[in-house]
C-alpha cells in the first residue's frame, strides 16, 4: 500500500512528453502521483495526435480510464467513462487512440516498460 498522499493543485503539475513506449503519435503526460521506490504512477494523458501501438505486454499492472475521446483495443472500443486493466505480462491487442482523447493511466509495481509481442510474458502475474 502506498503511503498517504497530500492534496495537490492540478495547475502546479507540469505536462511533458508521455512515456508510452512502442507507440506512434504525440501524447503529453501529467503525473498525478509517482512512487520512486517501485515505479507506480497515476497520470493524465492528452493525445495531441492520433496514437497507436502494436500488441504486447506491460511490465507493470496497468489500468486505463477514458475521460474523453475514443480508445480502440483489438475489436473493443472504449469511450468516456470506460475502463480496462492489463496485469503485468499479459498480452494486450493492438491499441489506437483518437486525437483529442484524454485518459487516466494507473501503473502499479513497475515502470513504463512495454514489449511488442505475440504472446504473454512467460511469468506474468494475475
Secondary structure as UniProt FT lines:
FT   HELIX           10..12
FT   STRAND          16..17
FT   TURN            21..22
FT   STRAND          23..24
FT   STRAND          27..34
FT   TURN            36..38
FT   STRAND          41..47
FT   STRAND          51..53
FT   STRAND          56..58
FT   STRAND          61..68
FT   STRAND          71..73
FT   TURN            74..75
FT   STRAND          76..78
FT   TURN            80..81
FT   STRAND          83..86
FT   TURN            88..89
FT   STRAND          95..97
FT   TURN            99..100
FT   STRAND          102..108
FT   STRAND          114..116
FT   TURN            122..123
//
